[in-house]
């Protein structure tokens, strides 16, 4: 694709139109108000009749492709096709391509973006039909970059020994990097509420595209986080030379950090409080922790020490300027998150780990406190990290991002301290609940069935509630205790008695719900070993702390092949049974209906009549009505395709072979024993129906009590 873009680049007569309706809503509203960003200034093409911008006319096919690639993620038509599940599209080709583009066009190893090619077009002979001076001027026009300083891209300066302007020398290094950043920033980090979208855009735009959703997809948030991480890595890889790429690394993050803050703040406000909220938290943590993305510190799954070192602040002086320029991302977003943390399930391991990561920086609180002192022009004593140089920066930041009427509330004020104290009580309660839950799960695991223990031994995994291992549950009390102590140190809660002791007990209702969910999952595993139970336990999508027993209501012979069945035998046994049931249908029904001894034997060999449910189906004339159908008694060999039966059969043949008995002799002996078993059951059923009923009730009672 990029090879094609570079081949088409020299042809100045080609134009690539990108519809204005595809642009983010904020860009569209700015175009309507004649407020044009420099990046779009030389691309706008007005409609001849209405004089309204209708498309972006691009000279470079690279820009055209990047615009469409970025628009794919926010395309409202594609959003309409997706289900309301934030976890879908977790690993797609689009995600992999986005990662590749970010790593290629924003290199972290100080390498050049290959191939080194400029955006300017080569001089080609003019065509006969396009001899106007205006068209020739468009062909020779050189795109002006919007992020680099004029001193770096000075059009009048030339390099020694050559007549090539310095601007043309710098453009091959950075023009693609800047285009990718600008387009991804405008499309991916655009967040406009539905009310603003309706009021800002005209009806002409709204009639052509469906309305975008306020809640982004999980794929979108993950790519935003990857974009933020790549910007940090790209910025931190600056070497200090005077190249255009190094200059771009120094100024790119200050140019985009305001839009990143606005996106995260609005996304946190609108995002529902469920398990997917950690996607927003991870994106926020990636933005406020640039020290995690310094070159030279590698991350490996095995190296826990390297992971911990990567997340620590080793040089506070280096990062104090970033904290000052993004103070609202630390303080205001934290104040926005604090009420949500109070309603978050802190007993969940992932939430506990997220809480631990938020408060695991010892130097961060000191830097925020130092910067906050500059807001009120407090005179700082000698020996502190910073001076009053941040006062104007912080005030300008508040004015641009929150408006002139916003009243800043310091992070270490009395009101915030009171909320933190109440939050500490929630952490304490979650700690007690997590501790009691681990103890209960440990006790249950000691008394579980031998078959489940054997399954865990061979599968090398522990089966716990909500697909969370007991080892992960054991980490939760440690993480919560550490986060509690860090909060106490950060906000200087001197006396632990200040923490309210009201209702600081283990949440028994939550405790019981987790254990009941564990029972459901354990019952689900037990049902896989019990073929007599037709249903299974399925966790509910809207809440992972509960499950529902689901039973198949169609033809049992048409159920999908289970994991504990041999697919080859299931299909071939089904074909054989269909042939026999169709050929001897009336004989089987007649013999099954007899009240004689032979009828009793027949009832032991065939499946009894079954009532199945046919659900309504969509047809060309609408939905068909649901109905019930009663299947006659029939032969079924599907239980013989069970892996448990097959393994037991092979194990028996092996034992018979070890004691000098052939496999056919063993199979004959097994067949005789089965015939005797069927005859005994039929005899009891026919001649002693009362004894047979008592035996059946005793066999069914344990399964009901479960």
N, C-alpha and C positions, 0 to 999 in steps of 0.2 A: 504494500500500500504506500509506504513512504518512498519507495523507489519510483513509483508512478508519480507521486507528488513532486519529487525533485526533477523528474524528466519534463513535467509540464511547466515547471517554474520559469524557464527562459521565455516562454511564449507570452508576450505582453498583451496579445489580442484576446486572450481568454479571460472571461469574467465568471465568477462563481457567486451566485445569489443565494443568500441565506435569509429566509423570511423573518421579518421583524416580530411576527407573532410567536416565533419560537424563542425569542429572547426572554430573560427573566422579567417578571412584572415590574420591578423597580426600574430596570433599564428602559422598558417600554414607556413607563410614565414619564421618565426624564426626556425621552425623545418627543413625547407629546407636548411637553412644556418647553421645548427647544433648549433644554439643558443637555448638552452633548459632551460626553467624556472624550478626552483626547484620543483614547484608544479606538473609538468608533468614528472619529471626526472625518477621516478620509475614506470611510467605507459606506456611508449612508447614501442610498439612492431613493429619491422622492418619486412618488406617483405623479405622472404627468397631469392627471385630471384634478386631484385633490391637493396636491403639493404636501402630502403627508408622507413621512418615511414609510416605505413599504418593504424594503429589503436592504440587506448589507451586501454591497457589491465588492467582492474581494478579488484581488489580483493574484494572490498566492493560494494554490491548492492545499498547501499545508494548513493554513488557517481554516480553510473551508472544512477539512476533515476534522480538525480539532474541535471546531464549533459543533459539528454534528455528533462527535464522540461524547462531548460533555453534555449535550442536550439529551442524549439517550437515557441518562440516569434520571433526569427530571421530566421526561416526556410524560404528560398527564394521560395520554392514551394508553401507555404501558402500565401506568399506575392503576387504571381502571381494570385491567386484566388480572392484577395480582389479588390474592386473597388477603384478608386482614390478619396476616401472620407476619410479624416483624422478623422471624427467624428464617424465612424462605430466601432463596437465592444466596445461600451462604457461600458457596464456591461456584462461581460462574466464570465463563471465558471473559466477560466484561471486567470483572474484578481483577483477574490475572493480567489483562492488558493494561488496565489502569496502573497497577503496580509497576509494570515494565516501563510504561511511559514516564512515570514519575522518576524512577531510578535512572532512566536514560537521559532525560532532558534536564534533570536537576542532579548532576553528578556529585557524589560525596567524596570522591578521591582526587579532586582537582584535575580531572581529565577533561578534554574537550568533547563537545557534543559532535559526534560523527554522523554523517560526513561533514567536514567543514565547508559550508556553502552559504553564500550570502543571500538575503532576500531580494536584492535588487535584480532587475532583469537585464539580460544581455541585449545589446543593441542589435536589432534585426532590421532588415530592409523594410521600409513601410509598404503597406499594401495599397493598391490603387483606390479602393473604395473608402479608405480611412486616412485621408490626407489632411484632416483638419488640425490646426495647431493645438486645440484643446485635447484631442485624442493622443497626439504625440507627447504632450506634456504628461498625460496620465501614464503612458508607457514608461517614461523615464523617471517617474516620481519615485522617490526613495522614502520608505516608511520611517517615520521618526519614532524612536523608542520613548516610552513614557516614564520609566522608572530611573534611568541613569541620569547622572548630572550632565549639564551642558559642557562642563570642563572635560569630562571623559569622552563625550561624543561631540566634539567640536567640529562642525562641518568645514571650518576654514583652515584647520590645521592639517599638515601633511607630514608624513613620516620622512625622516632623513633618507635621502638617496632614492626617493620614489615620488611619483606624482600622484599617488593614490591618497585620497583624503583619509584622515584618521577615523572618521565615522564609518567609512566602508570597511576599514580594517577591523573595527570592533563588532560590527553587525554580525558577521558569520559566527561569532562566539556566543552571542546572547539572544539573538532575535527569536529563536525557537523556544528557549527557556522562558523568556518573558511572555511569549504568547501563551504557552501552556499554563503558566501561573495565573495570568490575567483571565483567561477563559474559564479555567476550573474554579477560580475564585468567584467570578460573577455567576456561574451556573450552580455550582455545588453549595456555596455558602449563602445563597439568596434565601431569605426567610421572610415571607410576607403573609400576614394573617388573612383569612378569607374576607373579613370586613374591609381591610385596606385594599385588597385586590379588586373588590367590586367597586369601590369608590374611586380608585386611581385609574383603572383602565376604561376605555370607552367601549361601547357596545360592539363596535366593529372588531375589536380584538377578542372580546368575550364570546362572540358568536362563532369564531373559528376554532377555538380550542376549549376543551373541558377545563373545569376548575381544578387547580392543584390542591393536594391535601396539605393540611397544616402539619400532620405527623408524617415524617419521612420514613422510608423503609430502612430496615436494618442494614441492607447493602449500602444505602446512601451514607448512613452514619459511619459505617466502617471505612468507607472510602474517604470521608472527611477526616477521620482520625489518621489514616495513612497519609493524606495530603499534609496535615499538620506535622506529623513526624518527619516527613521528607523535607519540609521547609526548615525544621530545626536542624536536621542533619546537614542540609545544604548550607545553612547559615554558619553553623559551627565549624565547617570545613574551610573557612576563609583563612588564607595564609598571610595576608597583609601586603601583597604586591599591588601594582598599579594597573592590573589588567581589568578589562571590562567585566569578565566573569566574576572576579573577586569583588569588584565594586557592586555588582548585582547581589552578591551574597551578603554584603554589609547593609544594603538598604531595602532588601526585599521584605524582610520580616516586619520592620517598622511600618512599611507601606500597607500591609495586609492585616496586621494584628487587630485593628479596630473592627474590621468586618468579621474576623473570627470570633471576637468577644460577643458581638451582637448576635451572631448565629447561635452560639452556645447558650447565651442567656435566654433567648426566645425559645430554643429547643427544650431547655430544662423546664421552662414555664409551661409549655404545652404537652410535654411528654407524659403519658400515663404512668402511674406508680405501679409497675409490675416488674417482672424479672428482666425485661428488655431495657429498663432504665439504666442498667450498668453500662450499656453501650454509650450513652451520653456521658456518664461519669468517666469512662475510659478516655473519651475524646477530650474532655475538660482536663483530666490529669496529664494527658500528653501535651496539651498546650501550656500548662503552667509549670511544667518540669522540663525545661530545655536541657538541663544538665544530664538528663538520661540519654541524650543523643549526641554525645561528644565522640568524635572519631578516636579510635584506639582502644576503646572499651568494648569488647566483644560480648555477645550473649549466647550462651549455650544452655541447653536443657539440663545437662549434667552439672554444669558449674554454678551451683547456688551462690558461692562466694562472689563470682563475677557479676551475677545478677544483683546482689545486694550492693556491691560497690558502684554499679552503674546508676543506681537510684539515689546515691548520696551526694550532698553538696560538699565538695572539697575546697572550693575557693569562693567564699561569699562575696568578695570584692568584684569578682568577674560577673556575677549574676545580679548584683544589686540594681544595675541600670535596667535590666529586663523587668525586674519586679516593680520598679518605679514606673516604667512606661506601661505596665499592665496591672496596676494596683487594683483596679475594679474587678479584673478577672480573678483575683485572689479573695478580696474582701466581700465585694457585693455578691458574687456568685456563691461564696460560702454562706452568707446570710440567707441567700435564696435556697440553698440546699439544706440548711439546718432543720427547718420544719419537715422537709421530706425525709431526712435521716430519722427523725422521731417516729415516722410512720413506716419505715422500712423494716423488713424482716431481717434483723441482724443475726438471727440464729443460722440463716443460710450461709454456707461457707463462702460463696462468692461475694456476698454483701459484706461479710465480716472482713474478708481480705481487702475489699475496696475501702472500707472504713479505715483499716490499718494503713493503707497506702496514702490516704489523704493527710494523716497526721504523723507520718513517719519521718519528717524532715526537721531535725533539731535547729538548724540555722534559719529556716524559713520564717518562723515566728519572729525572730529577732530582726530580720530584714524588713518584714512588713511593719513592725512597730517603729523602726527607724524612719521608714518612708512616710508612715502616717503622721509622724510628728511634723513633717514639713507642710502638711495641709494647713495648719494654723500658725505657720511661721514660728514654731518653737525653736528657741536658740539651743543648739546641740552642743554638748560639752566635747572637749577634745578626746580623741581616742575612739570615737564612734565610727561606724562604717562609712557614713555619708554626711553630706552637708545640705544647706538649704538650696542647692542647685536643682533639687527635684520639685520645688514649690510650684514654679510656673508650669512645669510639665504635667503635674498632677491636676492642676486647675484646668489646664487646657484639655486634658483627657476627660475630665468630668463634664466640661462644657460641650465637647463634641459628641460624646457617647450617651449622655443622660440628659442634656439640656440645661439651660440656665436656671430653671426652677428646682432642680434636684438638690436635696439636702443630704449631704454625705454623713453617714453614720459610721464612726470608727469601729473597727473590728474588735477592739479591746475595750469598748464602752461598757457601762454598767448594764444596759439592756441586753446586749449580746451575752454578757457573762451570766445573766440569769437564765437565758435560754440554754446555755452550755451546761449549767448546773442541772437543769431538768433533763437534758440529754444524757448526762452521766448516769442519772437514775435509770433511764431506759437501757443503757449499756449494761448496767449492773443486773437488771432483770433478765436481759438476754443472756448474760453470762451464767446466771443460775439455771435458766431454762436449758441452755446448751449442755451444761454439766450434767443435769439430771437426765437429759435425753441420751447422752453418751452412756451413762450408767445403765439406763433401761435397755438400750440396744445391746449392750454387752451381756446383760442377763438373759435377754431373749436369744442371743446367738448361742449361749451355752446350752440352752434347752431346746434348740431347734432339731428337726428331724435329721436322722443320719444321712438320708439320701441327699438333702440339700447341702450338708457339710461335705459330702463326697463330690458333689457338683462344684462347689467352690474350690475344692482342692485341685481338681483336674483343670478347671477353667482359669485358675490363678487370679480370681477376683472375688471380692466379698460383695454379697448382695445385701443392699440396705435400702432404706426408703428413698423415694424420689431419685433413684439412680445415683445416690451419693454414698460413697464408701464410708466405712466407719473411721478409717484413718483421716479422711477429710473432716468428719464430724469432731474428731479429737483435736484438730487444730483450731476450731472455732473458739473455745474458751481461752486459749493462749492469745489469739489475735485480739479478742475483745478486751482482755486484761491489759495487753500492751497499749491498745488504742485509748483505753480509759486513763492509764497513767500518763500517756502523752498529752491528752487533753488537760489533765490536771497541771502538768508542767507548763504547757503553752499559755493557758489562761490564769495560771497562778492561783488555783484553788487551794489555799493554804491548809484549811482544815477540812478533813473529809466529812465532818459533821454537817458542813454546809449542804451536802447532797441530801435532798429530801428522801426520807426513808419510807414514804407512803407507798404501800403496795409493791415494795421491792421483794417479790417472791417469784418463784418459778411460774411461768405462764402454763397452768395445768391444761387449759383448753388446747393451746398450741402443742403441748407435749403429747396429749392424747391423739390429736389429729395426725401427728407425724407417725406415732406408733400404729394407728389404724391404717395409714397409708402403707406402712411397712408390712402390715398383715395382708393388705390387698396385693402388694407386689409378691409377697411370699406365696399367697394363694395362687397368684398367676403362675409362678414357677411350679407349684405343686400340680396345678391343672395340666401342665405340659407332660407330667409323668402319669396322669390319670386320664386315660382315653374315654372313660365313661362319662366325664363331664363335658357336655358339648360346648359350653361357653368359656369365656376368658375374662379377666379383669383388664380394663383399658383405662389409663389415666385420662382425666378430662383435660381438654385443651385450654379452657379458660382458667383452670386452677390446678396446678400440679400437685396439690396437697390432698387430692381426693381422686377416687377411681370409681368406675362403674362396671358392673357385671354385664357383659354383652353375650348374647346367645344367637347362634346362627339358626334362622327360621326357615331356610329353604330345604331342598333335597340334601340329606346328609351325604349322599354319594357324590354330589357335585361340589363339595367344599374344596377350597384350594389345598394343595398338598402341604402338609405341615412339615415343620423342621425335623420332627421325629418319625417321619415316614419316608419310605423309598418311592420316589416318583415313578420309576419304571414299573414297579410292582403295582402301585396304585392304579395306574392307567390300564395296564393289561388285565388286572383283576376286574376292573370296572367293565371292560369290553366282554370278558368271559361271563360275568354275572348278567350283563344286559342280554346276551345271547340265551343263556339258560332261563332267565326270568321271562323272556318273551316267548320262548318255545314251550315251556312248561308252566305258563302262568296259571291256567285254569286248574291244573293238577295240584299246584302248590296251594292255591286258595281253597280248593275242596278239602285237601288233607289238613290244612291249618284249621278249618272250621269244625272238623270232627271232634267229638268228645271222647274218643277212644284212646287207647294207649298209643297207637301210631300217631294220632293227632297231637298228643302230648310230646312225643319225640320230635315231631315236625316243628312244634312251637319252640323247642330248644335249639333248633338248627337255623331257623330263618329269622329275619328281622320282622317284628310285629308291624301292623298297619300304622302309618305315620301321617299326621296332618301337617302339611307345609303351607306357608303363606307366600303368595305371589304379590309383590309390591307394585304400586302403580308405576307405569313406564311412559316416557314421552314418545308420542307417535306423531304422524303428520296431521292427525285430527285432534291433537291435544293429548291429555293424559288419559291412559287407560285406567279403569277402575281396578282396585285391588281385589283379590279373591283368595279363597282357601281351596286346597286340593288334597284329597286323601289318597295316599299311595297304598296299594295292596301289600300283603306280606310277600317278602322277596328274599332272595339269597344275597348275602354280602360277604365278600372275602377281604374287605379292606383292613380289618384288624390284623390279618396275617402279614401286611406290609409294614407293620410297626417295627422300628429298629430295635426296640426292647425285646420283642418276640424273636426277631431274627438273630440277635446276639445271644439270647438264651438258647436258641436252637443250635447255633454253632458251638456254643460252650458245651452243651450236652453231647454233641457229636464228638467233640474233642475228648471229653471224659470217657465216653464209650470206647473210643479208639485206644486210649491209654490202658484200658482194662481188657484189651483184646476182643472187643465187640465191633463189628462193622457198622458203618453208618446206616445201612438199610435195616439191620437188625434193631438199631436204636429207634429209627423212624417207625418201624412196625410196632415195637413195644410202646412207643408214644401214642400211636394211633389206637392201639387196643385200650390204653389207659383213658384216652379221650372218649372212646365209645362207651366204656364202663361209666365214666363220669356223666355222660349224657343220659344213659339208661337209668342211672340212679336218680338223677334229677327228675326225669320224666316219670319214673315210678312214684317218687314222693309227691310230685305234682298231681298225678292222676289218682292214686289210691289214698294218699294222706294230704289232702289240700290244706288242712289246718296247720300241720307241722311245716309245710312248705311256706305258708304265709308268715308264720312266726320267724322262720329262718330268713326270709326276705326282709322283714322289718328290722331285724337285728343287724343285717348287713347294710341297710340304708341309713340307719340312725346316726352312725358316726359322721357320714358325709353331710347330713343335715345340720348336725351340731357344729360342724366346722363353719 
